[in-house]
């Protein structure tokens, strides 16, 4: 009889320990899913469109890596360096009318690694005098500052 009583107590202890461990596991905070490259890159593009459509070129440029290695290629010219790219945008789009309303479409984000992604898409501007549009390819890199464009090749379609 003593044997059966200790078996019951051992079983009860095991059950109590099992319940405690199970409850403790349920109480642990669930890790949040990491933001994948595609989601992060699309967030940058969305922020760029919003900034552009507010007439905020500085906000638009937040999507580009600040550094001398940042490159923008368009119209047969290559512009190197974040500040030089920003200066080019300021010369070309100096008013809200010149900027128009930007739309990105058919955007395809291809993660290359956890630190790099390739993006292809269409862009268009809705302006009073014209509707320019074209294609873009971007190389994004992730750094301490987040996901940013380091290479941009943008082309315009013939009117």
C-alpha positions as CSV (number, residue, x, y, z in Angstrom):
1,X,0.0,0.0,0.0
2,X,2.8,2.4,0.7
3,X,4.1,1.7,-2.7
4,X,0.8,2.7,-4.4
5,X,0.6,5.9,-2.4
6,X,4.1,7.1,-3.4
7,X,3.3,6.2,-7.1
8,X,0.2,8.4,-6.9
9,X,2.2,11.3,-5.4
10,X,4.9,10.9,-8.0
11,X,2.3,10.9,-10.7
12,X,0.6,14.0,-9.2
13,X,4.0,15.7,-9.0
14,X,4.7,14.9,-12.7
15,X,1.2,16.2,-13.7
16,X,1.7,19.4,-11.7
17,X,5.2,19.9,-13.2
18,X,3.8,19.2,-16.7
19,X,1.0,21.8,-16.3
20,X,3.5,24.4,-14.8
21,X,5.9,24.0,-17.7
22,X,3.0,24.1,-20.2
23,X,1.6,27.3,-18.7
24,X,5.1,28.8,-18.5
25,X,5.6,28.1,-22.2
26,X,2.3,29.8,-23.0
27,X,3.2,32.9,-21.0
28,X,6.4,33.5,-22.9
29,X,6.1,36.3,-25.5
30,X,5.8,35.1,-29.0
31,X,8.7,36.3,-31.2
32,X,7.5,38.6,-33.9
33,X,8.0,37.5,-37.4
34,X,11.0,39.3,-39.0
35,X,10.1,41.8,-41.7
36,X,11.2,40.2,-44.9
37,X,13.1,42.1,-47.6
38,X,10.1,42.3,-49.9
39,X,7.8,43.9,-47.2
40,X,10.6,46.3,-46.1
41,X,11.5,47.4,-49.7
42,X,7.8,47.9,-50.6
43,X,7.4,50.1,-47.5
44,X,10.3,52.3,-48.7
45,X,8.7,52.6,-52.1
46,X,5.4,53.5,-50.6
47,X,7.0,56.2,-48.4
48,X,8.8,57.5,-51.5
49,X,5.6,57.9,-53.5
50,X,3.9,59.6,-50.5
51,X,6.7,62.0,-50.1
52,X,6.9,62.8,-53.8
53,X,3.2,63.4,-54.0
54,X,3.5,65.9,-51.1
55,X,6.2,67.7,-53.0
56,X,8.8,66.6,-50.5
57,X,12.0,65.8,-52.4
58,X,14.0,65.5,-49.2
59,X,11.5,62.9,-47.9
60,X,11.6,61.1,-51.3
61,X,15.5,60.9,-51.1
62,X,15.2,59.2,-47.7
63,X,14.8,56.0,-49.8
64,X,18.4,56.4,-51.1
65,X,21.5,55.4,-49.3
66,X,23.4,58.5,-48.2
67,X,26.9,58.1,-49.6
68,X,29.2,58.5,-52.5
69,X,28.5,55.0,-53.8
70,X,24.8,55.7,-54.5
71,X,24.2,55.9,-58.3
72,X,21.4,57.1,-60.5
73,X,21.4,56.3,-64.2
74,X,18.9,57.9,-66.7
75,X,18.9,59.5,-70.1
76,X,22.4,58.2,-70.9
77,X,23.9,59.9,-67.8
78,X,25.2,58.5,-64.5
79,X,24.9,60.6,-61.3
80,X,27.1,59.4,-58.4
81,X,26.6,60.3,-54.8
82,X,23.5,60.9,-52.7
83,X,23.9,64.7,-52.7
84,X,24.5,64.8,-56.5
85,X,21.4,62.7,-57.1
86,X,19.4,65.0,-54.8
87,X,20.7,68.1,-56.6
88,X,19.7,66.5,-59.9
89,X,16.1,65.9,-58.7
90,X,15.9,69.5,-57.3
91,X,17.0,71.0,-60.7
92,X,14.6,68.8,-62.7
93,X,11.6,68.9,-60.3
94,X,11.8,72.3,-58.7
95,X,8.0,72.9,-58.4
96,X,5.0,70.8,-57.4
97,X,3.7,71.2,-61.0
98,X,6.9,69.8,-62.4
99,X,6.8,66.9,-59.9
100,X,3.2,65.9,-60.6
101,X,1.7,62.9,-59.0
102,X,3.9,59.8,-58.9
103,X,2.6,56.2,-59.3
104,X,4.6,53.0,-59.2
105,X,3.0,49.9,-60.7
106,X,3.8,46.3,-61.6
107,X,6.5,46.3,-59.0
108,X,8.4,43.1,-58.6
109,X,10.8,42.7,-55.6
110,X,13.3,39.9,-55.8
111,X,15.3,39.4,-52.6
112,X,18.8,38.4,-53.5
113,X,20.1,37.9,-50.0
114,X,19.0,39.0,-46.5
115,X,21.0,42.2,-47.2
116,X,20.1,42.9,-50.9
117,X,17.0,43.0,-53.2
118,X,16.4,43.8,-56.8
119,X,13.3,45.7,-57.8
120,X,11.7,46.2,-61.3
121,X,8.7,48.3,-61.9
122,X,6.9,51.0,-63.9
123,X,6.6,54.6,-62.9
124,X,4.3,57.4,-64.2
125,X,3.7,61.0,-63.4
126,X,0.4,62.7,-63.8
127,X,1.0,66.3,-64.7
128,X,-1.2,69.0,-66.3
129,X,0.9,69.3,-69.4
130,X,2.0,65.7,-69.9
131,X,2.0,62.1,-68.6
132,X,5.6,60.9,-68.6
133,X,6.2,57.3,-67.7
134,X,8.8,54.6,-68.0
135,X,10.6,51.7,-66.2
136,X,13.0,51.5,-63.3
137,X,15.3,48.9,-61.8
138,X,16.7,49.4,-58.3
139,X,19.2,47.7,-56.2
140,X,18.4,47.9,-52.5
141,X,20.8,47.2,-49.7
142,X,20.1,46.8,-46.0
143,X,22.3,48.7,-43.6
144,X,22.0,50.1,-40.1
145,X,19.8,52.8,-41.6
146,X,17.4,50.2,-43.1
147,X,16.7,49.2,-46.6
148,X,17.8,51.9,-49.1
149,X,18.5,52.3,-52.8
150,X,22.1,52.2,-53.8
151,X,21.6,51.9,-57.6
152,X,18.7,53.3,-59.6
153,X,18.4,52.9,-63.4
154,X,15.3,54.8,-64.6
155,X,14.2,55.1,-68.2
156,X,11.5,57.1,-69.9
157,X,9.2,55.8,-72.6
158,X,8.8,57.7,-75.8
159,X,5.9,60.1,-75.7
